[in-house]
């Protein structure tokens, strides 16, 4: 950890640093652009087994397995590009060279000119059982089915909303009042803004869950996937036009499939929105929406493809992990919930990103009429 006397801090700044970083319950590391350790808080020291000061100046090779060095560097590069990467599944090394399983959140640190001058890594330990479950998609599927037998997702989310919304409202209101008070020190104002920003993100997560859980289980009915795509395109049409994104449609003949239009509209809309965000600021941005029948696979498909920058391998590996996101204000639930919904439809979801750029998400359905 840094020596406070050498940091030129005021008493208030030292108190804030102690509370928000050094004595925080969440383990945190600050690394420079060269991925050498600059700062570490007490929780991270305890988790990784280092003594105070012993890890300062250590390179990334002291923190991760040699085979994972490139992936760790790529993760930092992804954070530099997107601002943040949340809940990335990763291994780290302790001082005794044992392995700790973690969810890493990497936050890029920027100077006044917007240049990257380091990274803050948040470390969330994962138990071996949880880790094994995360590597096995059948665990999630079976757990979801068992949960569905006990109670509906709608009931759970309703309980969740009532339990969480009121405290969040109090946190938001208090932080807004604190920030609005005149004469507040800049550090207090910054702390209030941090609280407000994270409370708003939590509210967004609650809203996302509610949007995806009208009544719990999908109510399947015969429906053309092309019609579902057309409806969702209508919802996002104005936003695509404002962003000057060209939309190409290619809907071939295909059987109807059994699906829940409400859920499917939400899934398709979110996939279209993801594609639009990937094209943000890009000239000649285009989205192609196609559907049809795959004779060899005996499946109906709906594919949404964009000509954006594409997805790095590190993103592809973690794409469906809950709460993983590279968006500053993202929840990391969209694709995770999309896969759960497609599973309920007896289908599958495929994501690809060729080396030349662009990304494609394809929904596949076997339950045809």
VOPAGU-2260 file (C-alpha; in pm, 1 decimal, decimal comma):
REM VOPAGU-2260
SITE   aa  ch    i         X         Y         Z
SITE  UNK   A    0       0,0       0,0       0,0
SITE  UNK   A    1     109,0     359,3     -45,7
SITE  UNK   A    2     248,6     559,0     241,5
SITE  UNK   A    3      -3,3     828,3     318,8
SITE  UNK   A    4     256,9    1084,7     421,0
SITE  UNK   A    5     420,8    1057,3      80,4
SITE  UNK   A    6      93,8    1096,4    -107,8
SITE  UNK   A    7      43,0    1461,9     -12,0
SITE  UNK   A    8    -309,7    1401,9     118,8
SITE  UNK   A    9    -522,0    1617,5     344,2
SITE  UNK   A   10    -677,8    1461,1     652,7
SITE  UNK   A   11   -1012,6    1426,1     474,1
SITE  UNK   A   12    -848,7    1270,3     168,7
SITE  UNK   A   13    -669,0    1017,7     389,6
SITE  UNK   A   14    -995,7     928,1     561,5
SITE  UNK   A   15   -1169,6     879,2     228,5
SITE  UNK   A   16    -880,4     671,3      94,8
SITE  UNK   A   17    -887,4     453,3     407,7
SITE  UNK   A   18   -1264,0     404,6     392,0
SITE  UNK   A   19   -1318,2     365,1      17,8
SITE  UNK   A   20   -1001,5     176,7     -77,3
SITE  UNK   A   21    -757,4      62,5     191,5
SITE  UNK   A   22   -1011,5     -76,6     440,8
SITE  UNK   A   23   -1281,7    -166,9     189,3
SITE  UNK   A   24   -1426,2    -516,8     224,5
SITE  UNK   A   25   -1391,6    -580,9    -149,7
SITE  UNK   A   26   -1036,1    -682,6    -249,9
SITE  UNK   A   27    -886,3    -426,7    -490,5
SITE  UNK   A   28    -561,2    -386,7    -681,7
SITE  UNK   A   29    -439,1     -86,9    -878,4
SITE  UNK   A   30    -198,5    -165,2   -1163,4
SITE  UNK   A   31     -15,4      71,0   -1395,2
SITE  UNK   A   32     -36,4      59,2   -1773,7
SITE  UNK   A   33     265,4    -174,9   -1763,3
SITE  UNK   A   34      55,5    -405,2   -1538,1
SITE  UNK   A   35     279,5    -360,3   -1236,2
SITE  UNK   A   36     117,6    -336,1    -893,6
SITE  UNK   A   37      92,1      20,8    -765,1
SITE  UNK   A   38    -162,2      -6,2    -482,8
SITE  UNK   A   39    -332,5    -289,4    -296,9
SITE  UNK   A   40    -589,4    -278,1     -17,8
SITE  UNK   A   41    -601,6    -486,6     299,9
SITE  UNK   A   42    -868,1    -726,1     170,4
SITE  UNK   A   43    -661,5    -807,5    -138,6
SITE  UNK   A   44    -350,1    -860,8      76,2
SITE  UNK   A   45    -543,3   -1108,0     290,2
SITE  UNK   A   46    -697,4   -1286,8      -8,7
SITE  UNK   A   47    -369,2   -1324,5    -196,9
SITE  UNK   A   48    -152,7   -1388,4     109,4
SITE  UNK   A   49      90,7   -1098,5      69,3
SITE  UNK   A   50     230,8    -884,5     348,5
SITE  UNK   A   51     196,8    -507,7     337,9
SITE  UNK   A   52     436,1    -361,6      80,6
SITE  UNK   A   53     565,7    -698,0     -43,7
SITE  UNK   A   54     354,1    -693,6    -359,2
SITE  UNK   A   55     418,2    -330,4    -457,0
SITE  UNK   A   56     601,3    -305,6    -789,5
SITE  UNK   A   57     540,6    -671,1    -871,8
SITE  UNK   A   58     462,6    -747,4   -1238,4
SITE  UNK   A   59     152,2    -931,2   -1359,3
SITE  UNK   A   60     358,1   -1252,2   -1373,9
SITE  UNK   A   61     351,5   -1257,5    -991,9
SITE  UNK   A   62     -28,4   -1249,8    -992,9
SITE  UNK   A   63    -130,9   -1495,2   -1265,0
SITE  UNK   A   64     -18,2   -1823,8   -1416,2
SITE  UNK   A   65     231,8   -1789,9   -1700,4
SITE  UNK   A   66     -11,9   -1945,4   -1946,5
SITE  UNK   A   67    -272,5   -1682,6   -1849,0
SITE  UNK   A   68     -47,1   -1376,2   -1887,3
SITE  UNK   A   69    -168,1   -1298,2   -2238,9
SITE  UNK   A   70    -531,3   -1339,3   -2137,2
SITE  UNK   A   71    -475,1   -1104,1   -1841,8
SITE  UNK   A   72    -310,8    -851,0   -2073,1
SITE  UNK   A   73    -599,2    -887,1   -2319,0
SITE  UNK   A   74    -842,7    -826,7   -2034,1
SITE  UNK   A   75    -664,2    -500,1   -1949,8
SITE  UNK   A   76    -670,4    -405,4   -2317,9
SITE  UNK   A   77   -1042,8    -475,5   -2330,6
SITE  UNK   A   78   -1096,1    -253,9   -2024,7
SITE  UNK   A   79    -886,4      21,7   -2185,6
SITE  UNK   A   80   -1103,4       0,5   -2496,2
SITE  UNK   A   81   -1443,5     -18,0   -2326,4
SITE  UNK   A   82   -1377,1     155,4   -1994,0
SITE  UNK   A   83   -1476,5    -145,2   -1785,4
SITE  UNK   A   84   -1506,3    -524,7   -1799,5
SITE  UNK   A   85   -1721,4    -673,8   -1527,0
SITE  UNK   A   86   -1722,5   -1023,3   -1375,7
SITE  UNK   A   87   -1459,7   -1193,1   -1590,8
SITE  UNK   A   88   -1394,0   -1548,8   -1472,1
SITE  UNK   A   89   -1022,8   -1590,7   -1399,0
SITE  UNK   A   90    -754,2   -1759,8   -1186,2
SITE  UNK   A   91    -499,4   -1562,3    -981,7
SITE  UNK   A   92    -194,5   -1670,5    -785,1
SITE  UNK   A   93    -138,1   -1619,0    -414,6
SITE  UNK   A   94     199,2   -1539,4    -262,6
SITE  UNK   A   95     231,6   -1914,3    -188,7
SITE  UNK   A   96     165,8   -1989,1    -561,3
SITE  UNK   A   97    -169,1   -2149,4    -493,8
SITE  UNK   A   98    -469,4   -2069,8    -715,5
SITE  UNK   A   99    -763,9   -1847,3    -625,4
SITE  UNK   A  100   -1076,8   -1859,8    -841,4
SITE  UNK   A  101   -1219,9   -1514,0    -902,5
SITE  UNK   A  102   -1456,9   -1290,4   -1087,4
SITE  UNK   A  103   -1242,7    -997,1   -1199,0
SITE  UNK   A  104   -1380,7    -653,1   -1274,5
SITE  UNK   A  105   -1128,4    -431,3   -1453,4
SITE  UNK   A  106   -1185,2     -53,5   -1451,8
SITE  UNK   A  107    -966,3     167,2   -1670,0
SITE  UNK   A  108    -825,1     473,1   -1489,3
SITE  UNK   A  109    -798,0     785,5   -1702,9
SITE  UNK   A  110    -615,3    1116,0   -1666,4
SITE  UNK   A  111    -770,7    1456,8   -1731,8
SITE  UNK   A  112    -693,2    1427,5   -2104,9
SITE  UNK   A  113    -871,4    1090,8   -2124,7
SITE  UNK   A  114    -553,0     883,6   -2152,4
SITE  UNK   A  115    -524,7     549,1   -1972,9
SITE  UNK   A  116    -283,2     566,9   -1680,1
SITE  UNK   A  117    -369,6     244,0   -1501,9
SITE  UNK   A  118    -633,0     -10,0   -1403,6
SITE  UNK   A  119    -828,2     -89,9   -1088,8
SITE  UNK   A  120    -907,2    -459,6   -1048,1
SITE  UNK   A  121   -1188,5    -572,4    -817,7
SITE  UNK   A  122   -1154,0    -933,1    -697,9
SITE  UNK   A  123   -1458,7   -1145,6    -607,4
SITE  UNK   A  124   -1369,7   -1497,4    -483,6
SITE  UNK   A  125   -1573,2   -1795,4    -608,7
SITE  UNK   A  126   -1604,0   -2127,1    -426,3
SITE  UNK   A  127   -1490,5   -2447,7    -606,8
SITE  UNK   A  128   -1850,7   -2573,4    -624,1
SITE  UNK   A  129   -1971,8   -2246,8    -775,3
SITE  UNK   A  130   -1679,2   -2250,4   -1018,6
SITE  UNK   A  131   -1762,2   -2602,8   -1136,0
SITE  UNK   A  132   -2126,3   -2506,0   -1176,9
SITE  UNK   A  133   -2034,3   -2204,6   -1388,7
SITE  UNK   A  134   -1837,1   -2429,9   -1625,1
SITE  UNK   A  135   -2133,4   -2664,6   -1669,7
SITE  UNK   A  136   -2432,9   -2508,7   -1849,4
SITE  UNK   A  137   -2648,8   -2806,2   -1750,5
SITE  UNK   A  138   -2622,0   -2701,0   -1385,5
SITE  UNK   A  139   -2788,3   -2368,3   -1463,6
SITE  UNK   A  140   -3050,3   -2536,6   -1680,1
SITE  UNK   A  141   -3140,1   -2799,5   -1421,7
SITE  UNK   A  142   -3142,8   -2545,3   -1139,4
SITE  UNK   A  143   -3375,0   -2320,9   -1339,9
SITE  UNK   A  144   -3614,1   -2611,7   -1402,4
SITE  UNK   A  145   -3618,5   -2709,6   -1036,0
SITE  UNK   A  146   -3680,9   -2349,0    -939,6
SITE  UNK   A  147   -3965,1   -2335,6   -1189,1
SITE  UNK   A  148   -4132,5   -2630,8   -1015,9
SITE  UNK   A  149   -4121,8   -2457,4    -679,8
SITE  UNK   A  150   -4234,5   -2110,6    -778,8
SITE  UNK   A  151   -4254,7   -1884,7   -1079,0
SITE  UNK   A  152   -3979,0   -1644,5   -1171,0
SITE  UNK   A  153   -4242,2   -1372,5   -1169,0
SITE  UNK   A  154   -4310,2   -1428,6    -799,4
SITE  UNK   A  155   -3941,1   -1425,1    -720,4
SITE  UNK   A  156   -3874,6   -1106,3    -912,5
SITE  UNK   A  157   -4176,1    -941,1    -752,7
SITE  UNK   A  158   -4037,9   -1023,2    -408,2
SITE  UNK   A  159   -3694,7    -910,5    -520,5
SITE  UNK   A  160   -3830,2    -579,1    -651,6
SITE  UNK   A  161   -4023,0    -500,9    -333,7
SITE  UNK   A  162   -3725,3    -585,4    -112,9
SITE  UNK   A  163   -3469,4    -392,7    -316,5
SITE  UNK   A  164   -3647,9     -96,0    -475,9
SITE  UNK   A  165   -3724,9      92,8    -154,2
SITE  UNK   A  166   -3370,2      76,9     -11,2
SITE  UNK   A  167   -3232,6     176,6    -351,4
SITE  UNK   A  168   -3468,4     473,0    -362,8
SITE  UNK   A  169   -3345,6     586,4     -19,8
SITE  UNK   A  170   -2980,8     547,6    -125,8
SITE  UNK   A  171   -3038,9     739,5    -448,9
SITE  UNK   A  172   -3232,2    1020,3    -280,7
SITE  UNK   A  173   -2977,0    1059,6      -2,6
SITE  UNK   A  174   -2680,5    1063,4    -241,5
SITE  UNK   A  175   -2855,5    1320,0    -464,7
SITE  UNK   A  176   -2924,2    1545,6    -164,4
SITE  UNK   A  177   -2568,1    1508,8     -42,0
SITE  UNK   A  178   -2427,8    1595,3    -384,1
SITE  UNK   A  179   -2659,3    1895,8    -419,1
SITE  UNK   A  180   -2555,4    2056,3     -89,9
SITE  UNK   A  181   -2339,0    2361,7    -140,1
SITE  UNK   A  182   -1994,3    2386,8      13,3
SITE  UNK   A  183   -1928,1    2013,3       9,1
SITE  UNK   A  184   -1559,8    1916,0     -30,8
SITE  UNK   A  185   -1483,9    1773,4    -372,0
SITE  UNK   A  186   -1397,7    1434,3    -224,4
SITE  UNK   A  187   -1737,1    1409,3     -50,7
SITE  UNK   A  188   -1913,1    1513,6    -370,4
SITE  UNK   A  189   -1717,0    1250,7    -566,4
SITE  UNK   A  190   -1811,1     986,6    -310,6
SITE  UNK   A  191   -2178,6    1079,4    -337,1
SITE  UNK   A  192   -2159,1    1055,7    -716,6
SITE  UNK   A  193   -2000,5     709,6    -685,0
SITE  UNK   A  194   -2282,7     592,9    -456,7
SITE  UNK   A  195   -2547,4     736,3    -688,3
SITE  UNK   A  196   -2390,4     581,3    -999,3
SITE  UNK   A  197   -2376,9     232,8    -849,0
SITE  UNK   A  198   -2727,5     259,3    -704,1
SITE  UNK   A  199   -2859,3     351,3   -1049,1
SITE  UNK   A  200   -2683,3      47,6   -1195,6
SITE  UNK   A  201   -2846,7    -172,8    -930,9
SITE  UNK   A  202   -3184,9     -20,4   -1022,2
SITE  UNK   A  203   -3120,4     -99,3   -1385,8
SITE  UNK   A  204   -3049,4    -462,6   -1297,9
SITE  UNK   A  205   -3381,4    -484,2   -1112,4
SITE  UNK   A  206   -3564,1    -331,8   -1409,8
SITE  UNK   A  207   -3395,7    -575,8   -1649,8
SITE  UNK   A  208   -3506,7    -872,6   -1441,7
SITE  UNK   A  209   -3862,0    -742,1   -1428,3
SITE  UNK   A  210   -3870,0    -679,8   -1803,5
SITE  UNK   A  211   -3773,2   -1040,9   -1865,7
SITE  UNK   A  212   -4015,0   -1197,8   -1621,8
SITE  UNK   A  213   -4372,6   -1109,5   -1703,0
SITE  UNK   A  214   -4517,2   -1430,2   -1561,2
SITE  UNK   A  215   -4227,3   -1668,8   -1516,9
SITE  UNK   A  216   -4244,5   -1956,2   -1761,6
SITE  UNK   A  217   -4273,9   -1913,1   -2139,3
SITE  UNK   A  218   -4617,7   -1965,1   -2295,2
SITE  UNK   A  219   -4537,3   -2117,7   -2630,9
SITE  UNK   A  220   -4759,0   -2074,0   -2934,0
SITE  UNK   A  221   -4710,3   -2112,5   -3311,6
SITE  UNK   A  222   -4545,2   -1794,7   -3438,7
SITE  UNK   A  223   -4323,8   -1695,0   -3735,3
SITE  UNK   A  224   -3974,6   -1583,7   -3630,2
SITE  UNK   A  225   -3978,1   -1329,7   -3914,6
SITE  UNK   A  226   -4284,0   -1162,5   -3757,7
SITE  UNK   A  227   -4107,1   -1148,2   -3421,5
SITE  UNK   A  228   -3807,7    -984,9   -3590,9
SITE  UNK   A  229   -4026,1    -732,7   -3776,4
SITE  UNK   A  230   -4201,4    -633,1   -3453,6
SITE  UNK   A  231   -3871,0    -582,6   -3268,3
SITE  UNK   A  232   -3725,5    -385,9   -3559,6
SITE  UNK   A  233   -4026,7    -155,9   -3537,0
SITE  UNK   A  234   -3951,3     -90,6   -3169,5
SITE  UNK   A  235   -3591,2      13,6   -3236,3
SITE  UNK   A  236   -3639,3     167,3   -3580,7
SITE  UNK   A  237   -3618,5     532,2   -3472,8
SITE  UNK   A  238   -3297,3     472,8   -3277,1
SITE  UNK   A  239   -3135,5     295,2   -3574,0
SITE  UNK   A  240   -3232,9     576,8   -3809,4
SITE  UNK   A  241   -3098,4     840,5   -3569,7
SITE  UNK   A  242   -2767,0     649,9   -3557,3
SITE  UNK   A  243   -2767,9     623,9   -3939,4
SITE  UNK   A  244   -2746,7     246,6   -3925,1
SITE  UNK   A  245   -2861,7      65,5   -4238,4
SITE  UNK   A  246   -3084,0    -240,0   -4186,5
SITE  UNK   A  247   -3096,5    -524,1   -4437,2
SITE  UNK   A  248   -3370,7    -785,9   -4407,3
SITE  UNK   A  249   -3366,0   -1131,6   -4562,9
SITE  UNK   A  250   -3661,3   -1340,3   -4447,1
SITE  UNK   A  251   -3689,9   -1672,2   -4633,0
SITE  UNK   A  252   -3973,3   -1921,9   -4607,8
SITE  UNK   A  253   -3968,9   -2121,4   -4284,6
SITE  UNK   A  254   -4215,0   -2313,3   -4067,3
SITE  UNK   A  255   -4370,5   -2145,1   -3766,4
SITE  UNK   A  256   -4208,5   -2233,5   -3437,0
SITE  UNK   A  257   -4344,7   -2260,7   -3085,3
SITE  UNK   A  258   -4238,1   -1948,6   -2901,5
SITE  UNK   A  259   -4356,2   -1684,6   -2656,1
SITE  UNK   A  260   -4381,9   -1358,2   -2854,2
SITE  UNK   A  261   -4340,2   -1138,5   -2544,2
SITE  UNK   A  262   -4012,8   -1297,7   -2441,6
SITE  UNK   A  263   -3888,3   -1330,7   -2798,5
SITE  UNK   A  264   -3950,3    -962,9   -2872,1
SITE  UNK   A  265   -3740,1    -875,4   -2565,5
SITE  UNK   A  266   -3457,0   -1107,3   -2672,8
SITE  UNK   A  267   -3449,5    -981,1   -3033,1
SITE  UNK   A  268   -3474,9    -617,3   -2927,3
SITE  UNK   A  269   -3177,8    -658,0   -2692,5
SITE  UNK   A  270   -2973,0    -830,9   -2963,4
SITE  UNK   A  271   -3052,7    -546,9   -3206,0
SITE  UNK   A  272   -2961,3    -293,0   -2939,8
SITE  UNK   A  273   -2629,2    -470,6   -2875,8
SITE  UNK   A  274   -2552,2    -460,7   -3248,0
SITE  UNK   A  275   -2639,8     -90,4   -3264,1
SITE  UNK   A  276   -2411,6     -13,6   -2969,9
SITE  UNK   A  277   -2127,9    -202,8   -3141,1
SITE  UNK   A  278   -2174,0      29,2   -3441,9
SITE  UNK   A  279   -2177,7     348,6   -3234,5
SITE  UNK   A  280   -1992,1     620,5   -3426,0
SITE  UNK   A  281   -1898,7     384,8   -3708,9
SITE  UNK   A  282   -1945,8     504,9   -4067,0
SITE  UNK   A  283   -2154,0     282,8   -4295,9
SITE  UNK   A  284   -2277,6      81,0   -3998,7
SITE  UNK   A  285   -2512,4    -197,5   -4101,8
SITE  UNK   A  286   -2721,0    -469,4   -3939,4
SITE  UNK   A  287   -2848,3    -768,7   -4133,8
SITE  UNK   A  288   -3147,3    -959,8   -3998,7
SITE  UNK   A  289   -3217,2   -1291,1   -4171,0
SITE  UNK   A  290   -3430,0   -1596,4   -4108,0
SITE  UNK   A  291   -3509,9   -1922,6   -4278,1
SITE  UNK   A  292   -3497,2   -2301,1   -4264,5
SITE  UNK   A  293   -3181,3   -2510,3   -4225,3
SITE  UNK   A  294   -3254,5   -2843,2   -4391,3
SITE  UNK   A  295   -2946,5   -3026,1   -4262,2
SITE  UNK   A  296   -3003,9   -2921,9   -3899,8
SITE  UNK   A  297   -3384,7   -2932,5   -3926,4
SITE  UNK   A  298   -3395,5   -2595,0   -3752,4
SITE  UNK   A  299   -3549,4   -2253,5   -3808,1
SITE  UNK   A  300   -3293,9   -1975,8   -3764,9
SITE  UNK   A  301   -3300,7   -1603,4   -3694,8
SITE  UNK   A  302   -2963,9   -1431,1   -3730,2
SITE  UNK   A  303   -2864,2   -1075,0   -3640,7
SITE  UNK   A  304   -2525,8    -971,3   -3781,5
SITE  UNK   A  305   -2340,2    -638,8   -3775,7
SITE  UNK   A  306   -2027,7    -503,4   -3945,1
SITE  UNK   A  307   -1882,3    -359,3   -3625,9
SITE  UNK   A  308   -1537,9    -420,3   -3473,8
SITE  UNK   A  309   -1627,8    -773,9   -3365,7
SITE  UNK   A  310   -1563,6    -954,4   -3039,1
SITE  UNK   A  311   -1230,5   -1044,7   -2882,2
SITE  UNK   A  312   -1181,8   -1411,4   -2782,3
SITE  UNK   A  313   -1188,0   -1308,5   -2416,3
SITE  UNK   A  314   -1537,2   -1167,4   -2465,6
SITE  UNK   A  315   -1666,2   -1472,9   -2651,5
SITE  UNK   A  316   -1562,1   -1702,7   -2366,4
SITE  UNK   A  317   -1750,3   -1500,7   -2102,2
SITE  UNK   A  318   -2038,9   -1367,2   -2309,4
SITE  UNK   A  319   -2318,1   -1566,8   -2140,8
SITE  UNK   A  320   -2181,6   -1539,0   -1788,2
SITE  UNK   A  321   -2424,4   -1346,8   -1564,9
SITE  UNK   A  322   -2319,1    -986,9   -1494,9
SITE  UNK   A  323   -2024,1    -998,5   -1738,3
SITE  UNK   A  324   -2024,1    -676,3   -1941,2
SITE  UNK   A  325   -1787,2    -436,2   -2118,4
SITE  UNK   A  326   -2036,4    -148,6   -2109,4
SITE  UNK   A  327   -2003,4     128,0   -1852,3
SITE  UNK   A  328   -2376,9     121,6   -1778,4
SITE  UNK   A  329   -2446,8    -238,5   -1875,4
SITE  UNK   A  330   -2601,3    -495,7   -1643,1
SITE  UNK   A  331   -2443,5    -806,2   -1796,5
SITE  UNK   A  332   -2780,9    -981,5   -1783,2
SITE  UNK   A  333   -2909,6    -939,2   -2139,3
SITE  UNK   A  334   -2734,1   -1230,1   -2308,8
SITE  UNK   A  335   -2744,7   -1448,5   -1998,0
SITE  UNK   A  336   -3122,4   -1411,6   -1975,6
SITE  UNK   A  337   -3154,6   -1446,1   -2353,4
SITE  UNK   A  338   -2991,9   -1788,5   -2334,1
SITE  UNK   A  339   -3220,5   -1892,7   -2048,3
SITE  UNK   A  340   -3522,7   -1790,2   -2255,2
SITE  UNK   A  341   -3399,1   -1969,5   -2566,9
SITE  UNK   A  342   -3338,8   -2279,2   -2352,2
SITE  UNK   A  343   -3702,6   -2260,3   -2239,8
SITE  UNK   A  344   -3795,4   -2264,5   -2609,0
SITE  UNK   A  345   -3591,8   -2580,9   -2661,4
SITE  UNK   A  346   -3355,1   -2386,2   -2885,1
SITE  UNK   A  347   -2998,0   -2266,0   -2881,8
SITE  UNK   A  348   -2807,4   -1942,9   -2934,0
SITE  UNK   A  349   -2481,5   -1923,2   -3131,0
SITE  UNK   A  350   -2238,3   -1630,1   -3138,7
SITE  UNK   A  351   -1952,4   -1588,2   -3383,0
SITE  UNK   A  352   -1706,3   -1315,4   -3472,2
SITE  UNK   A  353   -1475,4   -1370,3   -3770,9
SITE  UNK   A  354   -1117,8   -1231,7   -3763,7
SITE  UNK   A  355   -1203,8    -961,3   -4017,4
SITE  UNK   A  356   -1455,3    -796,1   -3783,2
SITE  UNK   A  357   -1828,0    -803,3   -3731,3
SITE  UNK   A  358   -2037,9   -1019,6   -3502,8
SITE  UNK   A  359   -2328,4   -1256,0   -3556,9
SITE  UNK   A  360   -2585,9   -1395,1   -3314,7
SITE  UNK   A  361   -2805,6   -1679,0   -3440,9
SITE  UNK   A  362   -3114,6   -1812,5   -3265,0
SITE  UNK   A  363   -3203,5   -2172,4   -3357,8
SITE  UNK   A  364   -3540,1   -2341,0   -3300,3
SITE  UNK   A  365   -3635,9   -2708,4   -3336,2
SITE  UNK   A  366   -3994,8   -2696,6   -3210,7
SITE  UNK   A  367   -4164,5   -2633,6   -3544,1
SITE  UNK   A  368   -4533,7   -2649,0   -3631,1
